[in-house]
Amino acid sequence: MSPEAAVPSMPLPTAIPDRKTVDPHIDVEAEIDRLRKERNAVILAHYYQDGVIQDLADYVGDSLGLSQQAAKTDADVIAFCGVHFMAETAKILNPNKTVVMPDLDAGCSLADRCPPDLFAKWLEQYPDHLVVSYINTSAAIKALSHIICTSSNAVRVVGSLPSDAKIVFAPDRHLGRWVMKNTGRDMVLWPGFCVVHEQFTARKMLQLKAANPRAQLIAHPECEQAVLDMADFIGSTTGLIEHVVNSEHDEFIVATEMGVTHQMMARRPGVKILCAPPESGCQCATCPYMRLNTTEKLYLALRDLEPQVDVPADIRERALLPVQRMLDLG
């Protein structure tokens, strides 16, 4: 059975009211700052988080930057404002630290569509292949991999492998095709995709470009090929932000999760940012998983040191090597 036929369609998350209540009279942001100091905690946040969480964080970054920060922190507690695979990676790198998430249900469509048992069975067809897994995977998938990559370093990671190596790339098919184009390497692709980036279409981009002829279209490599073919610039979340900050242009159509625009506008005030609308009909592109995290939940996570993220020792030990191989590339 092919992966396309076997992998189930994953339902999108819905916000569930907190079972714990937060006193409406307290200053939540001040309490987060107090608890951060008391717990010797570091708050890590992804660019796709809500702007208020980004502003509270000690470090904001993409998956690569967050992994690097997690690897070198001397904090006792890591509060990870992102999605589950990111917190798992922090735990893989810091088995003796407490890793908490504001909402344990903050998953990832890419990770969910690559179940470890199905992936392991599929890999039996490719016993002589090196497995390159995108960081947007569970710890169990990382444990089945040779090396991990992010959208920031995927081209460099694949380029670092022996020229005669056969390669399996998982789980994002669009990122995989973009890496193939930029490295000239042939790879077997697992057919996964991101529910946010999959919704950007060439038709929508053409309409937006026609209405805004001065704007540059910049896109994340998780977008489908037809969108990437139209883009003036393609890059990771960090790459997109840096492009906006450093570009001579002052108007951009941004085809990725709209959380990145918070940093773009903060670092380059006055720039015109147009969030590319998805095909679904709404006027913004938000990750429903990322947005499960809130400041109230972050406060509760620091207060109660739960929910905690843990990784079984056997999986952690096997996953550590491919993650460390990625980090060793710099």
C-alpha positions as CSV (number, residue, x, y, z in Angstrom):
1,M,0.0,0.0,0.0
2,S,1.3,3.4,-0.9
3,P,1.8,6.1,1.8
4,E,-0.8,8.3,0.1
5,A,-3.4,5.6,0.5
6,A,-2.4,4.5,4.0
7,V,-1.9,7.8,5.8
8,P,-5.2,9.1,7.2
9,S,-6.5,12.6,6.8
10,M,-5.7,14.4,10.1
11,P,-8.4,16.6,11.6
12,L,-7.4,20.1,12.5
13,P,-7.2,20.9,16.2
14,T,-9.8,23.0,18.0
15,A,-9.2,25.1,21.0
16,I,-10.5,23.4,24.2
17,P,-11.2,25.7,27.2
18,D,-8.6,25.4,29.9
19,R,-9.6,23.1,32.7
20,K,-7.5,25.3,35.0
21,T,-8.6,28.9,35.5
22,V,-6.5,31.9,35.5
23,D,-7.4,34.7,37.9
24,P,-8.6,37.5,35.6
25,H,-7.2,40.1,38.0
26,I,-3.5,39.1,37.7
27,D,-1.0,40.6,35.3
28,V,-0.3,37.4,33.3
29,E,2.7,38.9,31.5
30,A,4.3,40.1,34.7
31,E,3.6,36.7,36.3
32,I,5.3,35.0,33.4
33,D,8.3,37.2,33.9
34,R,8.4,36.4,37.6
35,L,8.1,32.7,37.1
36,R,10.7,32.7,34.4
37,K,13.2,34.0,37.0
38,E,12.1,31.8,39.8
39,R,12.2,28.7,37.7
40,N,15.4,29.6,35.9
41,A,13.4,29.1,32.8
42,V,14.0,30.0,29.2
43,I,11.1,30.8,26.9
44,L,11.6,29.7,23.3
45,A,9.1,30.7,20.7
46,H,8.7,30.0,17.0
47,Y,8.1,32.8,14.5
48,Y,4.6,31.3,13.9
49,Q,3.5,32.1,17.4
50,D,1.2,35.0,18.2
51,G,3.0,38.3,18.4
52,V,2.5,38.7,22.2
53,I,4.2,35.4,22.9
54,Q,7.1,36.3,20.6
55,D,7.5,39.5,22.6
56,L,7.6,37.6,25.8
57,A,10.2,35.0,24.6
58,D,13.9,35.0,25.5
59,Y,14.5,33.7,21.9
60,V,12.4,33.7,18.8
61,G,13.5,31.8,15.8
62,D,12.9,29.1,13.2
63,S,13.3,25.4,13.9
64,L,17.1,25.4,13.3
65,G,17.6,28.4,15.6
66,L,15.4,27.0,18.3
67,S,17.3,23.7,18.2
68,Q,20.6,25.5,18.5
69,Q,19.3,27.5,21.5
70,A,17.9,24.4,23.2
71,A,21.3,22.7,22.7
72,K,23.2,25.4,24.5
73,T,20.9,26.7,27.2
74,D,21.9,26.5,30.9
75,A,18.3,27.0,32.1
76,D,16.7,24.4,34.3
77,V,13.3,24.7,32.5
78,I,12.6,25.1,28.8
79,A,9.1,26.5,28.1
80,F,8.6,25.8,24.4
81,C,6.0,27.9,22.6
82,G,5.8,26.1,19.3
83,V,4.5,22.6,18.4
84,H,5.1,19.2,19.8
85,F,8.0,18.0,17.6
86,M,10.0,21.2,18.6
87,A,9.6,20.5,22.3
88,E,10.6,16.9,21.7
89,T,13.8,18.0,20.0
90,A,14.6,20.2,23.0
91,K,14.1,17.2,25.3
92,I,16.2,15.0,23.0
93,L,19.0,17.5,23.5
94,N,18.3,18.1,27.2
95,P,17.1,14.8,28.8
96,N,17.8,16.1,32.3
97,K,15.9,19.4,31.9
98,T,12.2,20.0,32.4
99,V,10.6,20.8,29.0
100,V,7.0,22.2,29.1
101,M,4.6,23.4,26.5
102,P,1.6,25.7,26.9
103,D,-0.6,23.2,25.1
104,L,0.3,19.6,24.6
105,D,-2.2,19.3,21.7
106,A,-0.1,21.7,19.6
107,G,0.9,19.2,17.0
108,C,1.9,19.4,13.4
109,S,0.2,18.2,10.2
110,L,3.5,17.1,8.7
111,A,4.5,15.1,11.8
112,D,1.0,13.6,12.2
113,R,0.9,12.4,8.5
114,C,4.1,10.4,9.0
115,P,3.3,7.7,11.5
116,P,6.4,5.8,12.7
117,D,5.1,2.3,12.1
118,L,4.0,3.1,8.6
119,F,7.2,5.0,7.9
120,A,9.3,2.1,9.1
121,K,7.4,-0.4,6.9
122,W,7.8,1.9,3.9
123,L,11.5,2.2,4.5
124,E,11.9,-1.5,4.1
125,Q,11.7,-0.8,0.3
126,Y,14.9,1.3,0.5
127,P,17.4,-0.6,2.7
128,D,20.4,1.0,1.0
129,H,19.1,4.6,1.3
130,L,20.2,7.3,3.8
131,V,17.2,8.8,5.5
132,V,17.0,12.6,5.7
133,S,14.1,13.7,7.8
134,Y,12.8,17.2,8.1
135,I,12.7,18.4,11.7
136,N,8.9,18.5,11.5
137,T,8.7,14.9,12.5
138,S,8.2,13.0,15.8
139,A,11.1,11.8,17.9
140,A,10.3,8.2,16.7
141,I,10.8,9.3,13.0
142,K,14.1,11.0,13.9
143,A,15.2,7.8,15.5
144,L,14.8,6.1,12.1
145,S,16.8,8.7,10.3
146,H,20.4,9.3,9.4
147,I,20.3,13.1,9.6
148,I,17.8,15.8,10.4
149,C,17.3,19.0,8.4
150,T,15.3,22.2,8.6
151,S,14.1,24.4,5.8
152,S,17.1,26.7,6.6
153,N,19.7,24.0,6.0
154,A,18.1,21.3,4.0
155,V,20.1,22.1,0.9
156,R,23.3,22.1,2.9
157,V,22.4,18.8,4.7
158,V,21.7,16.9,1.5
159,G,24.7,18.4,-0.1
160,S,26.9,17.1,2.7
161,L,26.0,13.5,2.0
162,P,28.2,11.3,-0.3
163,S,27.6,12.0,-3.9
164,D,26.7,8.4,-4.6
165,A,24.4,8.0,-1.6
166,K,20.8,7.1,-2.3
167,I,18.4,9.3,-0.3
168,V,15.0,9.1,1.2
169,F,13.5,12.5,2.2
170,A,10.6,12.9,4.6
171,P,8.0,14.0,5.2
172,D,7.4,17.2,3.1
173,R,7.2,16.5,-0.6
174,H,7.3,20.2,-1.6
175,L,10.4,20.9,0.4
176,G,11.9,17.7,-0.9
177,R,11.3,18.7,-4.5
178,W,12.8,22.2,-3.9
179,V,15.9,20.5,-2.3
180,M,16.2,18.2,-5.3
181,K,16.1,21.2,-7.7
182,N,18.7,23.1,-5.7
183,T,21.1,20.2,-5.2
184,G,20.6,18.1,-8.4
185,R,20.2,15.1,-6.2
186,D,17.5,12.5,-6.8
187,M,15.5,11.5,-3.7
188,V,12.6,9.3,-2.8
189,L,10.0,11.5,-1.2
190,W,7.4,10.7,1.4
191,P,4.2,12.4,0.3
192,G,3.5,14.7,3.3
193,F,2.6,18.3,3.3
194,C,1.8,21.3,5.6
195,V,-1.8,22.2,5.9
196,V,-1.0,25.9,5.8
197,H,1.4,26.0,2.9
198,E,-0.6,23.4,0.9
199,Q,-3.4,26.0,0.6
200,F,-1.5,28.6,-1.3
201,T,-2.2,28.3,-5.0
202,A,-0.7,29.8,-8.1
203,R,-4.2,31.2,-9.0
204,K,-4.4,33.1,-5.8
205,M,-0.8,34.4,-6.1
206,L,-1.5,35.6,-9.7
207,Q,-4.5,37.5,-8.5
208,L,-2.6,39.1,-5.6
209,K,0.4,40.0,-7.9
210,A,-2.0,41.6,-10.4
211,A,-3.6,43.7,-7.7
212,N,-0.1,44.6,-6.3
213,P,2.3,44.9,-9.2
214,R,5.1,46.5,-7.1
215,A,5.1,43.7,-4.5
216,Q,7.6,40.9,-4.4
217,L,6.2,37.4,-3.8
218,I,8.3,35.6,-1.2
219,A,7.5,32.0,-0.3
220,H,8.4,29.2,2.1
221,P,9.7,26.1,0.3
222,E,6.9,24.1,1.8
223,C,4.6,25.7,-0.8
224,E,3.7,23.7,-3.9
225,Q,6.0,24.0,-6.9
226,A,3.6,26.2,-9.0
227,V,3.8,28.9,-6.2
228,L,7.6,28.6,-5.9
229,D,7.9,29.0,-9.7
230,M,6.3,32.4,-9.3
231,A,8.2,33.5,-6.3
232,D,10.8,36.3,-6.4
233,F,12.5,34.8,-3.3
234,I,12.2,31.4,-1.5
235,G,13.5,30.9,2.0
236,S,12.9,29.5,5.5
237,T,11.1,31.7,8.0
238,T,14.3,33.3,9.0
239,G,15.3,33.7,5.4
240,L,12.0,35.4,4.6
241,I,12.4,37.8,7.5
242,E,16.0,38.7,6.6
243,H,15.0,39.2,3.0
244,V,12.3,41.7,4.0
245,V,14.6,43.5,6.4
246,N,17.5,43.8,3.9
247,S,15.7,44.2,0.6
248,E,15.5,47.4,-1.4
249,H,11.8,46.6,-2.0
250,D,9.2,47.9,0.4
251,E,6.2,45.8,-0.5
252,F,5.9,42.1,-0.2
253,I,3.4,39.3,-0.6
254,V,4.3,36.7,2.0
255,A,3.3,33.0,1.4
256,T,3.8,31.4,4.7
257,E,2.2,31.5,8.2
258,M,1.3,35.0,9.0
259,G,3.2,35.0,12.4
260,V,6.4,35.9,10.6
261,T,5.0,39.3,9.7
262,H,5.3,40.3,13.4
263,Q,9.0,40.2,13.1
264,M,9.1,41.7,9.7
265,M,7.1,44.8,10.7
266,A,9.0,45.1,14.0
267,R,12.4,45.1,12.3
268,R,11.4,47.2,9.4
269,P,8.6,49.6,10.3
270,G,6.6,51.0,7.5
271,V,7.1,48.1,5.1
272,K,4.0,46.9,3.4
273,I,3.2,43.3,4.1
274,L,0.4,41.4,2.3
275,C,-0.3,38.0,3.8
276,A,-1.1,35.6,0.9
277,P,-4.6,34.3,1.3
278,P,-5.0,30.5,1.2
279,E,-7.4,28.8,-1.3
280,S,-9.8,28.0,1.6
281,G,-11.3,31.4,1.3
282,C,-10.2,33.0,4.5
283,Q,-8.0,36.1,4.3
284,C,-5.1,34.9,6.4
285,A,-2.8,31.9,6.8
286,T,-2.6,30.7,10.4
287,C,-1.4,27.4,11.7
288,P,-4.2,26.1,13.9
289,Y,-1.7,24.0,15.9
290,M,0.6,26.9,16.7
291,R,-2.3,29.1,17.8
292,L,-3.3,26.7,20.5
293,N,-0.6,28.3,22.6
294,T,-1.7,31.4,24.6
295,T,-0.1,33.6,27.2
296,E,-2.5,32.2,29.8
297,K,-1.4,28.6,29.0
298,L,2.2,29.7,29.1
299,Y,1.7,31.2,32.6
300,L,0.1,27.9,33.8
301,A,2.9,25.8,32.3
302,L,5.5,27.8,34.2
303,R,3.4,27.9,37.3
304,D,2.7,24.2,37.4
305,L,5.6,22.8,35.3
306,E,3.1,21.0,33.2
307,P,2.3,19.7,30.7
308,Q,5.7,18.2,30.3
309,V,7.2,16.7,27.2
310,D,9.2,13.5,27.5
311,V,10.8,11.1,25.1
312,P,11.4,7.5,26.0
313,A,15.1,6.8,26.6
314,D,15.6,4.3,23.8
315,I,14.0,6.6,21.2
316,R,15.8,9.6,22.6
317,E,19.2,7.9,22.3
318,R,18.6,6.9,18.7
319,A,17.2,10.3,17.7
320,L,20.1,12.2,19.3
321,L,22.7,11.2,16.7
322,P,20.8,12.4,13.6
323,V,19.9,15.7,15.4
324,Q,23.5,16.2,16.5
325,R,24.7,15.5,12.9
326,M,22.5,18.4,11.8
327,L,23.8,20.7,14.5
328,D,27.4,19.8,13.8
329,L,27.0,21.3,10.3
330,G,26.5,24.7,11.9
